[in-house]
Amino acid sequence: MGVGLPVQREGYWTPAATPGQCDFSVLRCRSAAQCPMNVLGGCADGRTGMACNNCQQGSFATEDGSCQKCQAADALPATIMAIVALLILILLLSSINADLNQQSLSILTVAAIGGQMVMAVQALGSIRQLTVNWVPPVHDLIQLTQLLTFDFDIIRISCVYGVPAEVS
């Protein structure tokens, strides 16, 4: 007892040990399901990387945090999103090429306010990731940003490009 290799606790991850290693760096995983009690460096099925953060190549993260193998139809949401992004880009380019002297001040004001709103939603979305117990009105506002922020896992971008959504 006490002479074997250490085991990582559920919810934590540490790189695999080298012979004679006594100093370990421990990371907390996003969920205990991603890092079950295991040998050092071990992850749940289908997970890989530091703190078991990524799904293995050819799979995508589901809502519960598990990884699922990509099927042929899983590339469809990313393809649709690419087409929508291309249409938005064309619309933006056509509006940029328009003569600014012909644009009304109200359109420019709406564009500026829209840009500030996008920045505010992104900031609140980042704050939502913190483990802070907010008071109810602030908590509700921060939770509302979950509806407004874009989650790349929804479009399963890793099924198209072969890299995890966290990297892309």
N, C-alpha and C positions, 0 to 999 in steps of 0.2 A: 504494500500500500504506500502510495506517495512516490514510487520510483518510475511509474509509467508516464507516457506522454500526457500532457494536460488536454482537457476537453473543453470546447467553448460552450458557454451557457446559451440557452435559448434566448434569441433576441440580440445576440452579440456575435461578432465575427473577428477573427484574428488571422493573419497570414500563417501558412503552414510553417512549422518549426524546423530549424536545421539542427543537426545533432549537436548537443551540448548547449543549445540556446536556452537562456534563462530570462531574457528580457523580451517582453511581448507588447505589441501595440494592439489595443482592443478598440473596435469601432462598434457603435450601436447601430443596428439595422433598422430599416423603416418599420418593419413588423416582425414579430416573433415567427410568423409563418415562413418568412424568407430565410431566416437563420435558425433552424432547429438545433437542439443540442446535438453536437456532431464532433468529429475530429477537427483539429485546427484547419482552417481554410475551407471547411465543408459548407455547402449551401443546400437549400431545398432543391428538389428535382426541377431541372430546367433553368436554374438560376446560376449566375456566374459573376465574377468581378469582385471588386472591393465591397465589402458589406453585402454581398449577394445582391447588388443593386440592379444588375442587368439580366435580361432574359438571354438565353443562349441564341446564337445566330439561327435565323429561320423560325423564330417564335416571337410572340408579342405578349405584353403584360395585360392581364384582365383586371376587372375592377377590384377583385378580392386580393390582388397581388400575385396570384399564381401566373405561370407562363403557359401559353397554349401554342401548339405548332401552327404555322401559317398554312392556310389552304389557298387555292387559286383565287377564290372570291375575296380574300382578305386584302388584296391589292386594290379593289374597287374604290373604297373610301378615299384612299390617298390619290388615286387617279382623278376622281371627281374634284377633290380639293385642289389639285394642281390646275385643273381646267378653270375652276372658279378664281383661283389666284391669278391666272393668266388674263382672264377677263377683267378683273379689278385693275391689274397693271395696265392694260390697254386703256381703260377708262381714265386712270390717273395720268397716263402719258398724254391723252387727248386734252385733258383739262390743263395740264402744264403748258402745252403748246398754245393755249388760248391767250389772247391779248389781255393782260391784267388791267389795262385801262378800261376795257369794256365790261369787266366783272363788277358787280355791285359790292359795296362794302359789307353788306349783310352776309353774302356768300363767303367772303374771306373771314369774317368774324366766326361764322359757324364752323369753318374748317379749322381755325385756331382753337376754338373751344373743344371741338371734337378731338384734336390731338392731345389737349390737356386731359380730357376725360380718359383717353386710352392710357396715358401715363399714370393717372390716379388709380385706375382699375388694376394695372400691373403692379403698382406699389402695394395696394391692399391685398392683392393675390399673394405677393411675397410675404407680407405680414401674416397671412392666414397660415403659412407653414410653421410659424413659431408656436411653441407650446406655452402659451400665455393664457391665463384665465381672464378673459375680457368681461366687462360688465355687459348686461343684456343689450342695450341699444348698440354699442360698438360691436359686440359679438355678432349680432344679426346683420349689421352692415358688412362686416368682414366675410361672413358666410355667404352673403349675396354675391360676392365677387366670384364664387365658385361657378355660378351660372354664366358669368361674363368672361371668364378667362378661357383660353383655348388650350385643350389638353391634346398633345400629339399622340397619346396612346389611343385616342378615339379613332383616329384615321389609320392606325396600324402602319405607321411609316416604316417600321423595321421590317415589315414583310415585303416592301418594295425595294428598299436600299440595302437591306441586310445588316444594318447597324441598329443598335438599341435607340429608342426615342430619346433617351437621356443624353445621347451623344450628338444626335442629329439636330 
